Amino acid sequence: MKKMASLLSACLLLCIAVVAAPATSYHVLIAPATVTANSATILWDKQFATNQVVYQIWLNNKRIGTTSTTNYTIAGLQPATPYTVAVTLAKTKDAATKTANTIRFTTTATSKVVNIVDFGAKADSLTVNTKAIQAAIDACTKGGTVLVPKGVFVSGALYLKSDMTLFIEKGAVLKGSTVVEDYLPMLLNRFEGWELKTYASLINAGTLNRDGSYNVKNIRITGGGTISGGGKRLGDAMIKANGMRSRGRLICLMNSQDVCLSDLTITEPPCWTIHYIYSDNITCQNLNIITFNIRNGDGIDPDSSTDSYIFNCTFDNGDDCIAIKSGKNPEGFYVAKPTTNVRITDCDFKRGHGISIGSEMSGGVSDVLVQDCKAGALLHGMQIKGTKERGGYIKNVTVTDCQLMKITVFSALNYNNDGEAAPTPPNFENFVFKNIDLTKASVKEPVINMNGFKDAAHKLKNVSFSNILLPNSAKVLVNDAEHISFTKVATASGNKPEYVLNNSSDIVY
């Protein structure tokens, strides 16, 4: 977590300053759970406020590639072998610079592969293979791989264990059953901010508790294939049987640590798609998440979890593409497990509500970086949301070098606000928005809509906007806020937007 915190802090400082020179360090790190026998993925800090920078990747002092993003997957490695990797700008030849931005790692040993077909699984799109696939998982030795080969394999709830890879190869589909009973027994989970019993998910890892421990570790779900759940049919059946909040997810991680989900198409959940709770060191990379026809079809929901890395993902969703959460109202407030250190970079948001922090954020959310992302036909671009009943805080959020549809901070919502209130309203503070293209936003509503709370001690505060491009006739609304600055915020034709300010002070524009 300290590595992630330093990386985000450096990015926050980089975005606040006028960037004229590279950062003193790239803070190179290995994305959690990405080291295999033959590959590893590295991440580092962006060095300039532009996506035109080219980085060189060095492996054992030999240049192996270049990229303009801040991540790189190194392939073709040898098993059980130590390596040194460095990142520099494209024209850097200084050995000292290279040495300063170096990290070392050792690949894993070659894993033993267990094929689900050998345990009786049938790829006929009809047989429910839950027992066969679970038997393969249970038989997988430490560090081993469970292979789902080409074909469509139907299954109910599956339970992963530590130190394993679930490999769904290209051309393979792990297909969720649409029968509710295939997701029993119900288990303790968290949904819409509360701990409660729900149906199991198609893929489950860990069991829920609040003690801060992790009961499953070192898991990879990958392979190039598809995970497709029971979709709307299953979700409707779960609602009919036990209510809205009883639905399982498609993939649910609880009290899990060091997990990587990569190189998959993920679709047709019964509600939220990827949900991880009380977890740490989670990587989501190269995922294509498609849920546009699903009720509550969130893409990725980090929930009271630390150190999340989400990059190179595509979202086509029926609800929030990413929703960062930490519990609801008094329960979330007193459990007090915040979500911290979330890094979202190089993602493409095609459809959905956008990137959200909240609405369940009562345990607190801090240190979020959204960088180099592209937004399509979204209801919102970047949305920070809560209600006065939530309690908790959202702070230290940086959004930079993105194309978005809107930027909103909401302090009142007309949904999911049942139950008792936390003892105090939330605090929203310390947000940076920089180098953002909002020209495709609709001007029927404010393109930038900032709202704090009426309570003088809980106003929205310390927010900066710089280098923001707006559509013509754009409006900026600021309610119940203080210490808000707008620098180089203009329409496409070079005009200032219309500013509407209410119950706010120290607003500079």
C-alpha positions in Angstrom: 0.0 0.0 0.0 2.9 2.4 0.7 4.1 2.0 -2.9 0.6 2.8 -4.2 0.3 5.7 -1.9 3.6 7.2 -3.1 2.6 6.7 -6.7 -0.7 8.4 -6.3 0.8 11.2 -4.2 3.3 11.9 -6.9 0.6 11.9 -9.5 -1.5 14.3 -7.4 1.5 16.7 -7.0 2.3 16.3 -10.7 -1.2 17.4 -11.7 -1.4 20.3 -9.3 1.9 21.8 -10.6 2.5 23.3 -14.0 4.5 20.5 -15.4 7.6 21.6 -17.2 10.0 18.8 -16.4 9.9 15.1 -15.7 9.2 13.8 -12.2 12.2 12.9 -10.1 11.1 9.3 -10.0 8.8 7.1 -12.0 7.8 5.0 -9.0 7.9 1.8 -11.1 6.0 -1.1 -9.5 4.7 -4.5 -10.5 0.9 -4.7 -10.9 -0.4 -7.1 -8.2 -0.6 -10.8 -9.1 0.7 -10.2 -12.7 4.0 -12.1 -12.4 3.7 -15.5 -14.0 6.2 -18.0 -15.3 6.5 -16.1 -18.6 5.2 -12.5 -18.1 4.8 -9.5 -15.8 3.1 -6.1 -15.9 4.7 -2.9 -14.7 3.2 0.5 -13.9 4.8 3.9 -13.3 4.0 7.6 -12.9 3.2 9.7 -15.9 6.1 12.1 -16.5 4.4 15.0 -18.4 0.8 16.2 -18.7 0.5 14.9 -22.2 0.0 11.5 -23.8 2.6 12.2 -26.5 5.5 11.0 -24.3 7.3 7.8 -25.4 8.8 5.6 -22.7 11.5 3.0 -23.2 11.3 -0.4 -21.4 14.6 -2.0 -20.4 14.9 -5.6 -19.3 18.3 -6.6 -17.9 19.8 -3.4 -19.4 18.4 -4.3 -22.9 15.7 -2.2 -24.5 12.7 -4.4 -25.3 10.0 -2.0 -26.3 8.4 1.5 -26.1 5.0 2.7 -25.1 3.1 6.0 -24.7 1.0 4.6 -21.8 2.1 4.2 -18.2 1.8 0.4 -18.2 3.7 -2.4 -20.0 3.4 -6.2 -20.1 6.7 -8.0 -20.5 6.2 -11.3 -22.3 8.5 -14.2 -23.3 10.2 -14.5 -19.9 11.7 -17.7 -18.5 10.2 -19.5 -15.5 11.7 -19.1 -12.0 14.2 -16.5 -13.2 15.2 -13.1 -11.7 14.8 -10.0 -13.9 15.6 -6.3 -13.6 13.3 -3.9 -15.5 13.7 -0.1 -15.9 11.6 2.7 -17.5 13.0 5.9 -19.1 11.9 8.5 -21.5 12.6 7.6 -25.1 15.7 9.6 -25.5 17.2 8.9 -22.1 20.7 7.3 -22.2 21.8 8.3 -18.7 22.5 5.1 -16.8 21.9 6.8 -13.5 18.4 7.8 -14.6 17.7 4.2 -15.7 19.0 2.8 -12.4 16.8 5.1 -10.4 13.7 3.8 -12.1 14.4 0.1 -11.8 12.5 -2.7 -10.1 13.4 -6.4 -9.7 11.2 -9.4 -9.7 11.4 -13.2 -10.2 9.1 -15.1 -12.4 7.1 -18.1 -11.0 7.8 -21.7 -11.7 5.9 -23.4 -14.5 2.4 -24.3 -13.2 0.8 -27.7 -13.3 -2.4 -27.6 -15.5 -5.6 -29.2 -14.6 -8.2 -29.5 -17.4 -11.8 -29.4 -16.4 -12.6 -31.9 -19.2 -10.6 -34.5 -17.3 -13.1 -34.1 -14.4 -16.1 -34.7 -16.6 -17.0 -31.2 -17.8 -18.8 -31.1 -21.1 -18.9 -28.2 -23.6 -22.4 -28.8 -24.9 -24.0 -25.6 -23.7 -26.5 -27.7 -21.7 -24.8 -29.8 -19.0 -24.4 -27.9 -15.7 -20.8 -28.6 -14.9 -20.5 -27.1 -11.5 -19.4 -30.3 -9.7 -16.8 -31.1 -12.4 -15.3 -27.7 -12.5 -15.2 -27.4 -8.7 -13.5 -30.8 -8.5 -10.8 -29.5 -10.9 -10.4 -26.4 -8.7 -10.2 -28.5 -5.5 -7.6 -30.8 -7.2 -5.4 -27.9 -8.4 -2.1 -27.9 -6.5 -0.5 -24.7 -5.1 0.6 -22.5 -8.0 -1.4 -24.5 -10.5 -3.8 -23.7 -13.3 -7.3 -24.8 -13.9 -7.9 -24.8 -17.7 -11.3 -24.1 -19.3 -10.7 -25.1 -22.9 -12.6 -24.0 -26.0 -16.3 -24.5 -25.9 -19.2 -23.4 -23.8 -19.2 -24.8 -20.3 -22.3 -24.0 -18.2 -21.9 -23.8 -14.4 -23.4 -22.6 -11.2 -21.4 -21.0 -8.3 -17.7 -21.8 -8.2 -15.3 -21.1 -5.3 -11.6 -20.3 -6.0 -8.8 -20.9 -3.5 -5.4 -19.3 -2.9 -2.4 -19.7 -5.2 -4.2 -20.7 -8.4 -5.0 -19.5 -11.9 -8.3 -19.9 -13.6 -7.4 -19.9 -17.3 -10.3 -19.5 -19.7 -8.6 -19.8 -23.0 -9.6 -17.9 -26.2 -12.7 -19.5 -27.7 -13.8 -20.8 -24.3 -17.0 -19.5 -22.5 -17.6 -20.1 -18.8 -21.4 -19.6 -18.9 -23.5 -19.0 -15.8 -26.6 -21.1 -15.2 -29.9 -19.2 -15.1 -31.3 -21.5 -12.3 -31.4 -19.7 -8.9 -30.7 -23.0 -7.0 -27.3 -23.3 -8.7 -26.2 -20.3 -6.5 -27.1 -21.8 -3.1 -26.3 -21.7 -0.3 -26.7 -18.0 0.2 -23.7 -16.3 1.8 -22.7 -13.2 3.8 -21.9 -10.5 1.3 -22.3 -6.7 1.0 -24.6 -5.0 -1.5 -25.6 -1.4 -1.8 -23.5 -0.6 1.3 -24.9 -3.2 3.8 -23.7 -6.6 4.9 -26.4 -9.1 4.2 -27.1 -12.6 2.8 -27.1 -12.9 -1.0 -26.9 -15.7 -3.5 -23.4 -16.7 -4.5 -21.8 -15.3 -7.6 -20.7 -17.4 -10.6 -17.0 -16.9 -9.4 -16.4 -16.5 -5.7 -13.2 -16.0 -3.7 -12.9 -15.6 0.0 -15.4 -15.2 2.9 -16.5 -11.9 4.4 -15.4 -10.5 7.7 -14.4 -7.2 9.2 -11.3 -8.1 11.0 -8.9 -6.9 8.4 -7.5 -10.3 7.5 -7.3 -11.8 4.0 -8.4 -15.4 3.7 -7.6 -16.0 0.0 -4.4 -14.8 -1.8 -2.6 -15.0 -5.1 -5.3 -15.6 -7.6 -5.4 -15.0 -11.4 -8.4 -15.2 -13.7 -7.3 -14.8 -17.3 -6.8 -16.5 -20.6 -8.4 -14.5 -23.5 -11.9 -16.2 -23.2 -15.3 -15.1 -22.0 -17.1 -15.2 -18.6 -20.8 -14.9 -19.3 -23.3 -15.0 -16.4 -27.0 -15.8 -16.2 -27.8 -12.2 -17.1 -31.2 -10.6 -16.7 -33.0 -13.9 -16.6 -31.1 -15.0 -13.5 -31.2 -11.5 -11.9 -35.0 -11.4 -12.3 -35.3 -14.9 -10.8 -33.2 -13.9 -7.8 -35.3 -10.8 -7.2 -38.5 -12.8 -7.4 -37.2 -15.3 -4.9 -35.6 -13.1 -2.3 -35.7 -9.4 -3.4 -33.5 -6.9 -5.1 -30.5 -7.1 -2.7 -30.3 -10.9 -2.8 -28.6 -11.0 -6.2 -25.1 -12.4 -6.5 -22.5 -10.8 -8.7 -20.7 -12.3 -11.7 -17.3 -12.2 -9.9 -17.1 -11.5 -6.2 -13.9 -11.3 -4.1 -14.2 -11.0 -0.3 -11.2 -10.4 2.0 -8.9 -11.3 -0.9 -5.4 -10.1 -1.5 -3.2 -10.1 -4.6 -5.7 -10.9 -7.4 -5.4 -10.2 -11.1 -8.3 -10.3 -13.6 -7.0 -9.9 -17.1 -7.5 -10.5 -20.8 -11.1 -11.5 -20.7 -14.5 -10.5 -22.1 -16.9 -10.4 -19.1 -20.7 -10.1 -19.7 -24.2 -10.9 -18.6 -24.0 -10.5 -14.8 -27.2 -10.8 -12.7 -26.4 -7.3 -11.4 -22.9 -5.9 -10.6 -20.1 -7.5 -12.6 -16.9 -7.4 -10.6 -17.2 -6.6 -7.0 -14.5 -6.8 -4.4 -15.0 -6.1 -0.7 -12.4 -5.7 2.2 -9.7 -6.7 -0.3 -6.2 -5.5 -1.2 -3.9 -5.4 -4.2 -6.4 -6.0 -7.0 -5.4 -5.7 -10.7 -8.0 -5.4 -13.5 -6.3 -5.1 -16.9 -7.3 -5.7 -20.5 -11.0 -6.5 -19.7 -13.9 -5.9 -22.0 -16.9 -5.5 -19.8 -20.3 -5.6 -21.5 -23.5 -5.2 -19.4 -25.5 -2.5 -21.2 -28.8 -4.5 -21.0 -28.5 -5.4 -17.3 -30.3 -3.8 -14.4 -27.7 -2.4 -11.9 -25.0 -3.5 -14.4 -22.0 -1.9 -12.8 -18.7 -2.8 -14.4 -16.1 -2.8 -11.5 -17.0 -2.0 -7.9 -14.0 -1.6 -5.4 -15.7 -1.6 -2.0 -13.8 -0.8 1.2 -10.7 -2.1 -0.5 -7.1 -0.8 -0.9 -4.7 -0.6 -3.8 -6.7 -1.1 -7.0 -5.2 -0.9 -10.4 -7.7 -0.7 -13.3 -6.2 -0.1 -16.7 -6.6 -0.8 -20.4 -10.2 -1.8 -19.9 -13.3 -1.2 -22.1 -16.7 -0.6 -20.5 -20.1 -0.8 -22.2 -22.4 -0.8 -19.2 -26.0 -0.3 -18.1 -25.0 1.5 -14.9 -21.8 2.9 -13.4 -18.8 1.7 -15.4 -16.7 1.9 -12.2 -18.3 2.6 -8.8 -15.9 3.2 -5.8 -17.7 2.3 -2.6 -17.1 1.9 1.2 -20.4 1.1 2.9 -23.6 2.9 3.7 -24.8 5.2 6.5 -24.2 4.1 10.1 -23.0 0.6 9.3 -20.4 1.8 6.8 -19.4 4.7 9.0 -18.8 2.5 12.1 -17.2 -0.4 10.2 -14.9 2.4 8.9 -13.1 0.5 6.2 -12.2 3.1 3.5 -11.4 2.5 -0.1 -8.0 4.0 -0.7 -5.5 4.2 -3.6 -7.4 3.5 -6.7 -5.6 4.0 -10.0 -7.7 4.1 -13.2 -5.8 4.7 -16.4 -6.1 4.2 -20.2 -9.7 3.0 -20.1 -12.4 3.4 -22.7 -15.9 4.1 -21.4 -18.3 3.6 -24.3 -21.7 3.5 -22.6 -22.9 3.7 -19.0 -23.3 6.2 -16.2 -19.5 6.8 -16.1 -16.9 6.7 -13.3 -18.5 7.2 -9.9 -17.3 7.6 -6.3 -20.3 6.7 -4.1 -23.1 6.7 -3.5 -22.2 4.3 -0.7 -19.0 5.9 0.7 -19.6 6.1 4.4 -16.4 4.3 5.3 -14.5 7.0 3.3 -12.8 7.1 -0.1 -9.4 8.7 -0.7 -6.5 8.9 -3.1 -8.1 8.2 -6.5 -6.4 8.8 -9.8 -8.3 8.9 -13.1 -5.9 9.5 -16.0 -5.8 9.1 -19.8 -9.4 7.8 -20.1 -11.9 8.3 -22.9 -15.7 8.6 -22.5 -18.4 8.0 -25.0 -22.2 8.2 -24.6 -22.2 8.4 -20.8 -24.9 9.7 -18.6 -22.1 11.3 -16.5 -18.4 11.4 -17.0 -17.0 11.7 -13.5 -19.5 11.7 -10.7 -18.8 12.0 -7.0 -21.9 11.4 -5.0 -23.3 10.9 -1.5 -26.1 12.2 0.7 -26.0 14.0 4.1 -27.0 10.7 5.7 -23.9 8.9 4.6 -21.1 10.3 6.8 -17.5 9.5 5.9 -15.5 11.4 3.4 -14.3 11.6 -0.2 -10.9 13.4 -0.6 -7.8 13.6 -2.6 -9.2 12.8 -6.1 -7.3 13.7 -9.2 -8.8 13.5 -12.7 -6.4 14.4 -15.5 -5.8 14.1 -19.2 -9.3 12.7 -20.0 -12.2 13.1 -22.3 -15.5 13.2 -20.3 -19.1 14.1 -20.7 -19.7 15.8 -17.4 -18.1 16.5 -14.0 -20.6 16.4 -11.1 -20.4 16.3 -7.3 -23.8 15.5 -5.9 -24.9 15.8 -2.2 -28.5 14.6 -2.6 -29.8 11.5 -4.4 -33.2 10.1 -5.1 -32.2 6.4 -4.7 -30.6 4.0 -2.3 -31.1 6.3 0.7 -33.1 4.1 3.0 -32.0 3.3 6.6 -30.7 5.3 9.5 -28.3 8.2 9.0 -24.6 8.3 10.1 -23.9 10.8 12.9 -22.5 13.6 10.7 -22.7 14.6 7.0 -19.8 13.6 4.8 -16.8 15.8 3.9 -15.9 16.3 0.2 -12.6 18.0 -0.3 -9.3 18.2 -2.2 -10.2 17.5 -5.8 -8.1 18.3 -8.9 -9.5 18.3 -12.4 -6.9 19.1 -15.1 -6.5 18.8 -18.9 -10.1 17.6 -19.6 -12.1 17.7 -22.8 -15.8 18.2 -22.1 -16.7 19.5 -25.6 -19.1 16.6 -26.3 -21.2 17.3 -23.2 -24.8 18.4 -23.4 -25.5 22.0 -22.3 -29.1 21.3 -21.3 -27.7 20.9 -17.8 -24.6 22.3 -16.1 -21.5 20.7 -17.6 -19.7 21.2 -14.3 -22.0 20.8 -11.3 -20.4 21.1 -7.9 -22.4 20.7 -4.7 -21.5 20.5 -1.0 -23.7 20.3 2.1 -25.6 23.1 3.7 -23.9 22.5 7.1 -21.1 25.1 7.1 -18.6 22.5 8.4 -19.3 20.2 5.5 -19.2 22.4 2.5 -17.4 21.2 -0.6 -13.9 22.6 -0.4 -10.5 22.8 -2.1 -11.3 22.0 -5.7 -9.2 23.2 -8.7 -10.1 23.1 -12.4 -7.4 23.9 -15.0 -7.1 23.5 -18.7 -10.8 22.5 -19.2 -12.3 22.7 -22.6 -16.1 23.2 -22.6 -18.9 23.2 -25.3 -20.3 26.6 -26.3 -23.0 27.9 -24.0 -21.8 25.7 -21.1 -22.9 26.5 -17.6 -20.9 25.9 -14.4 -22.9 25.5 -11.1 -21.4 25.8 -7.7 -23.5 25.3 -4.5 -22.4 25.2 -0.9 -18.7 25.3 -1.6 -15.5 27.2 -0.7 -12.0 27.6 -2.1 -12.8 26.6 -5.7 -10.6 27.8 -8.5 -11.1 27.8 -12.3 -8.0 28.4 -14.4 -8.1 28.3 -18.2 -11.6 27.0 -18.3 -13.2 28.1 -21.6 -15.5 27.0 -24.3 -14.4 25.8 -27.7 -14.7 29.3 -29.1 -12.5 30.7 -26.3 -15.3 32.2 -24.2 -15.8 31.8 -20.5 -18.8 29.6 -19.4 -21.7 31.0 -17.4 -21.0 30.7 -13.7 -23.9 30.3 -11.2 -22.8 30.4 -7.6 -25.0 29.8 -4.5 -24.0 29.9 -0.8 -20.3 29.7 -1.8 -17.2 31.7 -1.0 -13.6 32.1 -2.3 -14.6 31.1 -5.8 -12.0 32.2 -8.4 -12.7 32.2 -12.1 
